[in-house]
Amino acid sequence: MTATFTSSVLPPHERGVELGRHFAPEIARTVATYRTLFETVAQGRPFDVDLWSDRAWRTISRVAPQHADEIAGIAEGAGLTVQELASVNARTELLVAANPTGQTECSTVVSLPPGRPPVAVQTWDWYDAMSEGWFTWTIPMPDGRVVETVTEYGMLAKIGVNDRGVGVMLNMLHHHNDTETGDEVGHPVHLLARAILDDASSAKEAVDLASAPWTSASTSLTVVDDRGGAASVELFPGGPGVLEPTDGVLVRTNHFVSEAGRDGCLASSISVSTELRRRHLVETLDGTVPQTAADVVEAMTHHLADGGVCRHPITSTDPVLWHRTLATVAIDVAGRSLDVRENGPCGHRMLPVEQPASGAVRPPWRGLRPLPPRATSPGRTPTR
């Protein structure tokens, strides 16, 4: 089972130290796993992990000093170097530097039903090697703000929601301009997700925060708020582009849809999966505006060898590169809460016919728990 952790109410550095001490073995394992992954995806190309990790740390220190302070605290608590933690927080940027035509992953749906709270669901598709490498982290801050995020050990944020009713989801993209950034590491996209969770009070503010910095790795940040604001910001060197909902629904996979990034999109040269997944979701939801997370999860329970939304490993490939849906996450921006389920929408890790590891029937997509207003002591419990 995955873990949850609630930080004590602390400044960034001290909060990082606390987290680093609590999850020191898990963070060290994440660092080691990514080192192996960086070297594997490079496919024989020269790729100096230490050099790129140092470049990432220098970028983070310059563009996000408060986040650098928290990362330095995690490194201190876990007994690792700041460069090693930078490699985790900038893992998307380092993967692109190692191989710009890497993996495609994740499907996202935002629904804006009239007279009801927004619905937002993402499948987090990633490397099977990271199956035990993530947790749900609640971060109460000294000024009263609260952030909840599903993230990897040592990484400041990924999918999440804040106490102001703003949610954020991520989907990897690939653009021709990613190959022309030289030795530069742009603002890490996962730290942009954390900046949104820290500071945004609306989807519009989130779009502005995501659009301002220069990025070196293409990614979409899909944002939604409890008032019905929603957009997907397609980040790429030379961007961004912005995708708005159509008839109350926004569907996001791993290719550029906005005019700004469409011409340089590399997705079709990597896989047909992203087009197939988006087509399935658009066609399945055509003429409907899903009312609940369960409606979206039903549409996402879709298996297709070349492009199912619910992903399972192709076991004939190198196990280091096995790829699947690690988690399905629903964001309730009205309730300021996350509903996090291991594995894909079908509930299985490997093949659709396999029973869930727990052997139990998964509960319905309801009863999301709200973020606590504050917390004074850390704790770790099994996730729902």
Order of alpha helices (4+ residues) and beta strands (2+ residues): beta-alpha-alpha-alpha-alpha-alpha-alpha-beta-beta-beta-beta-beta-beta-alpha-alpha-beta-beta-beta-beta-alpha-alpha-alpha-alpha-beta-beta-beta
